[in-house]
Amino acid sequence: MKVLVYVTLKDSVLDPQGKAIEKTLADIGFTGVEEVRQGKYIELEIRENNSEKAKSKAEEMCQKLLANTVIENYRIDIGS
């Protein structure tokens, strides 16, 4: 089963990479971009038939390794 994990910085955490992207977009002519925040996208293929069990395993992976929960949020989606 494919599990998709999106990891982003919490709103209260500064995002220097997002600011660099925002500035570069403006420098190359993309106007109107007011804020950029960047994150990580992780695809997992989990050997599991039950979507709730797969999501639970991914949740544990995020808590232990994939996300730094002090400064990051994460969202888990079950793919097709």
Number of C-alpha atoms within 10 A of each C-alpha: 16 17 19 18 23 17 20 21 20 15 11 8 11 12 16 12 13 15 15 13 15 18 16 12 15 14 10 8 8 11 10 8 10 8 10 15 17 14 14 12 12 11 14 14 11 15 9 13 9 10 16 11 12 19 21 13 15 22 17 11 12 20 13 11 9 18 20 15 16 9 13 16 16 20 13 17 14 16 13 7
